Amino acid sequence: SMAGLPRRIIKETQRLMAEPVEGIEATPNEANARYFQVTVHGPNDSPYEGGVFRLELFLPEEYPMNAPKVRFMTKIYHPNIDRLGRICLDILKDKWSPALQIRTVLLSIQALLSAPNPDDPLENDIAELWKNNEPEAIRNAREWTRNYAKPT
């Protein structure tokens, strides 16, 4: 239910439902409208193409002064996403601003799948391989996508 939610969250949620981001579904949980189930389709021409990744996104009490909390529930081989699904993304940390929105966050995560950044790693071994042997790292990412990010 939307009762008791800040107007800003209601407006953002309504816009996400009315004008979804291409390749992303974000659905608020019926019991807790601060909690979203998110599906991100692996971007074309990325090692994640064809994969469907499940994430959870939670808007803390302090939102929009504080960033949403987001994590991957689907295993992914990526230098900026760790084994627990935590995401290393500047706008989720020190570059967050209340001017940003859930939509911006989702677009940034989609972009991170298209352009992994091994220079700001969360998974050091993956980042090292990405830097030293990119074809092998991309093969691993494709294999994990096939194994774990299956469309339902």
N, C-alpha and C positions, 0 to 999 in steps of 0.2 A: 504493500500500500504506500501511497505517496504522502500520507498524512504526516504532518510534523517535519517534512523535509524542507530545507531551504529552497526558496523559489528558484534560485540559480540551478540547483540540481534537477528540479522538475523540468525547467526549460531545456537544459542540456539533454536530458533523457528523451524528452519529446522530440527534439531535433534529431537525435541519433536514430530514433525509430522512423521518423518521417523522411529523413534524408540520410540513409545509411552510407557509410564509407565503402567504396567498392572493395570487395574482397574481405570485408570484416563484418561479422555480426556481433552486436553487443546487446545482451538482453538482461534487464534488471531482474533480480531474484524476487519472486512474489512475496516471500516472507520478509525480505530486507532489501529495500530499494537502493541502498548504498552499495550493494554487492552485485556485480555484473558477471555473468558468464559470457566469455568472449571467444569467438572463433576467428582465427586469422588464416586465410588461405595463403600458402607459400607463393611469393611473387613470381611471375613468369621470368624466365632467364636468370633465376637464382637457383642455388643447389636445393632450395626448399620447394621448388615448383612441384605442384601435384599433391603436396602435403596439406593436411588440415590440422592446425595447431589449436589446442584448447588453452585458454588463459583464464585467470580470475583477476578481476579488478575490484578494488574496494576503495570507497571514498571515506577517508577518516573524518572524524568529528570536525577537525580544523580545516577541511577542504572549503574553499579554494586557497586558503593561506598555505596549506601543506599539500604536497603532491599526492595523487592517488597511489595506492600500493598495488603493484601489478606483478604477477608471476606466471610463468609458463607451467601448465600442468602436464603438457605433452613433452616427453624427452626430446631434446634438440641438440645437435652438435654445432655449437656456435661459440666463437671466442668471447662474446659478451654476455652469454647466458650460462649460468652455472648448473650443476647437477640438481640443485633444489629448485631450479626454474627462476632464480632471481636474475634481474636484468640490470646490466651496467649501462645506464643511459643518463646523460647529463641532466635532461629535463626532469628526470625522476628524483634527482638529488639537488645539487647546488644551483642548477640553472632553472629550477622551477620558478614560475611566476604565476600569480593569480589570473593573469590575462590569458594563460593557456587553458585548454579544456580537455575533457576526456577524449574528444575527437583528435586533438593535436597529439595526445599521447599515443593513441592507436595508430595514427599515421606514422609517427616516429618509430614505433616498434616494427611496423611493416617495412619502413625504409631501412631499419637495421638488418632485416633479413636480406634485403637486396644488397646491402653494403656493410658486411661485417668489418669491424675495426679492431684488428689484432694489436694495435698500439695502445688500446685502453682495455686490457683484457680482464676478464673475471675468471676464466679458465686458462691458466698459463700454458698447460701442455697443448691445448687446442690452438692457442694463439701462436705458440712457437712453431707448430707444424704449419699453420696457415702462412707464416712468414717464410719458412724454410722450404716447404714443399706444398705450394698451394694446390696443385692438381690432386695430391693425395688427400689433403684436408677437404677439398670439395667432394671427392669420391666418398669420404666418410660421411659428410653431411647429407649427401644423396642417399646413402645406404640407411642412415638413421631415419631420414624422412620416409623412406619406403617401409621401414620396420615399425616405426612408432607413430607416424603422423598419417595413419590410414584414414581416408574418408569413410564415414559411417554409412 
